[in-house]
Amino acid sequence: MRNEETGKIERVERWGLRVDQQTFERVAADKQDDGIIQDDLLGSKAPGELEPDYRVPTSGAAITEW
C-alpha cells in the first residue's frame, strides 16, 4: 500500500482510505447513531487479485499510520 502522505510503499494489514464527503458523512452518521458502524465494509480484495474492489467512491489514496 502506498502511503499518500509519505509516498512510501508499505506492507500493512489496515489503512485509512480517502473517500468523498458524502461517504464520510454517511459513515459518521452511522457511528453517531449508536456508537457502532454497522456498514463497515468499504471494499474487498479477492485472493490472487492485486487491487481492492471498493464499494464506495474513492481515489484509492491511503494513509498507513494515524
Secondary structure, 3 states (H helix, E strand, C coil): CEECCCCCECCCCCCEEEECHHHHHHHHHHHHHHCCCCCCCCEECCCCCCCCEECCCEEEEEECCC
